[in-house]
Amino acid sequence: MGAPRLEVHLGRLHHNARTLVERLGARGVAVTGVTKATLGSPEVAAALVAAGVSALGESRVDGLERLRAAQLGVPLVLLRSPMPSQVERVVAAADVSCNTEPDVLDALAAVARRHGRVHGVLLMVELGDLREGLLPADLAAVARQVVASPHLDLRGIGANLACQSGVVPDVENMAELSALATGLETSFGIRLATVSGGNSANVAWAAGADTLGRVDDLRLGESILLGTDPLDRLPLDGLRTDAFTLVAEVIEAKLKPTQPWGAVGPSAFGTPPRAADRGLAQRAIVALGEQDVDPGDLTPPPGVTVLGASSDHLVLDTGRLVLEPGDEVRFGVGYRALLRAMTSPFVAVHYARTAGAVSRPRAPASG
Ligand SMILES: *Cc1c(COP(=O)(O)O)cnc(C)c1O
């Protein structure tokens, strides 16, 4: 098998999605599975659908079009506000899109009318994180516009926190979202099908809050894919954090001094910190770099340290481990590393159908 490659353990993803679907389902909350870090991988999406997610969410139209072509049998949601230049593709690929701009809604309605369709709309509300969202005071007017259009269907409202300013979902802001939903229902005499409380940063809130109010949906990416809470990057209870493994190949392995010699200036990617002199150490270079992955977001095998990275070289101190060219080293990935590996044309993706629930020790670096 070639390297670098990203191994995707579909059974572990299924386990994570299933666990969250059951845990949140017990509280009346459905899961929209967010596959955007995998660029809308149909294999990943199928594992999530098999685990019971009620919809699939993507930020980019390209990802949605991949999911549409895979015919997965659940509604597809565009999470990022549509680009005005893409409204045709949005109506074709998405059942529902998240929106905040009246003019874009008009454009979506016009396209939907031309194709004899009704496009679903989730209006995003600003609750303080200051990324996307209508200010609460403007929500009713835009909802009125959507309700008035025969080619738009107001599916509900949503909010997104913890992405721009780090504002944490809590009892107050989630209660505000519920109150806004109830207010719209009273004003317009309608029932909103969806009140989407947020992303993986909402999982802890949903587990602990006394009442979830009107929130009946969460859009979950990181918690399913990596098993972690984006608020502290720690594992969530009962979830697998090893669904993705990045495998890279050794191209040099030598015992070398720990301190550089010669006059030292800035390197290609900034000024390296001065290394302590620890005599000789086992160093290895793997054929992996900034063009493949975010090197700072990798977890090396136990006993191995990442010393630095440039475009195509990742330099390791391998401790007691003696490697040779051709050996493979396996890394865990964080969200940024996953995203870049999936996006890089140099990283192959391999799908493995290993079971999810059985706990296995972390794979060591191996030859
Ligand atoms: C990416 C995204 C999500 C999923 O976020 P995770 O933290 O990966 O769960 C949910 N909603 C919106 C609007 C997003 O852009």
The ligand as an ORCA input file, in Angstrom:
! r2SCAN-3c Opt
* xyz 0 1
  C     -18.872     22.644     10.450
  C     -20.202     22.997     10.935
  C     -20.859     22.144     11.834
  C     -20.201     20.908     12.424
  O     -19.225     21.333     13.356
  P     -18.450     20.263     14.284
  O     -17.808     21.097     15.321
  O     -17.474     19.577     13.401
  O     -19.456     19.357     14.841
  C     -22.149     22.483     12.224
  N     -22.752     23.591     11.759
  C     -22.151     24.445     10.897
  C     -22.891     25.648     10.436
  C     -20.862     24.173     10.460
  O     -20.266     25.018      9.624
*
